[in-house]
Amino acid sequence: MNVCKLKNGIKKFIFNQFMKSNFAEGSIDQVLFQQQALFIGNFALNAQTNLLKFAHEKPRQITPRECDVLKLLCQNVDKVVTRKRILKTYWNDTSGYASRSLDLIIHRLRKHLILDPKVKIYTIRSKGFILTANSLPE
């Protein structure tokens, strides 16, 4: 049997199980999710599937753009990520339209993250945004 076909079959099987699963304790799906996830506070973000999971709750589907922005913030925890950097990276534009879209995405992300009071996205005036997991930014 072709190794490539076997790998693709395994990936499809794991993905299907992942989507059906309720993340039972110790399940292969939970392990897969954790291996591919970025962790912040009690949240796990799987950027490949655009799923955001809080503690033992069922994962939430977020939009690809929300996922991209949250991933960038997670990779820069406790560091300011400039508005310009986010806009250039994901919109390739710094116009008012793109800026307003970013504001809406940050608003929606804050609504998702409200479940964990330690995880916050702060706006740093005239600079950008900072994602924190424990305390207020300095």
C-alpha positions in Angstrom: 0.0 0.0 0.0 1.2 3.5 -0.8 2.5 5.3 2.3 1.1 8.6 1.1 -2.4 7.2 0.7 -2.2 5.6 4.1 -1.1 8.9 5.7 -4.0 10.8 4.0 -6.4 8.1 5.1 -5.2 8.4 8.7 -5.4 12.2 8.6 -9.0 12.1 7.3 -10.0 9.5 9.9 -8.5 11.6 12.7 -10.0 14.8 11.4 -13.5 13.2 11.2 -13.2 11.8 14.7 -12.0 15.2 15.9 -15.0 16.9 14.5 -17.5 14.3 16.0 -15.8 14.1 19.3 -16.9 15.8 22.5 -13.2 15.6 23.7 -13.7 12.7 26.1 -10.9 12.6 28.7 -7.8 11.0 27.2 -9.3 10.5 23.7 -7.1 10.6 20.7 -9.0 13.7 19.5 -8.1 15.5 22.7 -4.5 14.6 22.3 -4.5 15.7 18.6 -6.2 19.0 19.5 -3.6 19.6 22.2 -0.6 18.8 20.0 -1.8 21.3 17.4 -3.0 24.0 19.8 -1.7 27.3 21.1 -2.5 27.7 24.8 -3.4 30.9 26.6 -4.9 30.7 30.1 -7.6 28.0 30.0 -8.1 28.3 26.3 -6.7 26.2 23.5 -6.7 27.5 19.9 -6.3 25.1 17.0 -5.4 27.4 14.1 -5.7 24.6 11.5 -9.4 24.0 12.3 -10.3 27.5 13.6 -11.5 26.0 16.9 -11.3 27.7 20.2 -11.8 25.5 23.2 -12.2 26.7 26.8 -11.4 24.2 29.6 -13.8 21.3 29.4 -16.4 22.9 27.2 -17.2 22.0 23.6 -14.9 23.9 21.1 -16.3 26.9 19.3 -15.8 27.6 15.6 -14.3 31.0 15.0 -13.8 32.7 11.7 -10.5 32.3 9.9 -9.7 36.0 10.3 -10.5 35.8 14.0 -8.2 32.8 14.3 -5.4 34.5 12.4 -5.5 37.6 14.6 -5.8 35.5 17.8 -2.9 33.3 16.7 -0.7 36.3 16.2 -1.6 37.7 19.6 -1.0 34.3 21.2 2.4 34.1 19.7 3.2 37.5 21.2 1.6 37.2 24.7 2.4 40.2 26.9 3.9 42.1 24.0 2.3 44.9 22.0 1.3 43.9 18.5 0.9 47.0 16.4 -2.4 47.7 14.6 -0.3 48.4 11.5 1.4 45.0 11.7 -1.9 43.2 11.9 -3.4 45.2 9.1 -0.4 44.7 6.8 -0.2 41.0 7.6 -3.9 40.0 7.1 -5.5 42.8 5.1 -2.4 44.0 3.2 -4.0 47.4 3.8 -4.1 50.1 6.4 -7.3 51.9 5.2 -10.2 52.9 7.4 -12.2 49.9 6.2 -9.6 47.4 7.2 -9.0 49.2 10.5 -12.8 49.0 11.3 -12.8 45.3 10.4 -9.9 44.7 12.8 -11.8 46.6 15.6 -14.8 44.3 15.0 -12.7 41.2 15.1 -11.0 42.3 18.4 -14.5 42.9 19.8 -15.7 39.4 18.9 -12.5 37.9 20.3 -13.0 39.7 23.6 -16.5 38.2 23.7 -15.1 34.7 23.2 -12.3 35.2 25.8 -14.7 36.6 28.5 -15.0 33.0 29.9 -11.5 33.3 31.4 -11.2 36.5 33.5 -7.4 36.2 33.4 -7.2 36.3 29.6 -7.7 39.8 28.2 -7.0 41.8 25.0 -6.1 45.4 25.9 -6.0 48.3 23.4 -2.8 50.3 23.8 -3.7 53.7 22.5 -1.9 54.8 19.3 0.0 51.6 19.3 -1.9 48.3 19.0 -3.1 45.4 21.1 -1.7 43.2 23.8 -3.0 39.8 24.9 -2.4 39.0 28.6 -3.0 35.8 30.5 -2.5 36.9 34.1 -2.3 40.6 34.8 -2.6 44.1 33.5 0.0 45.2 30.9 2.8 47.5 32.1 
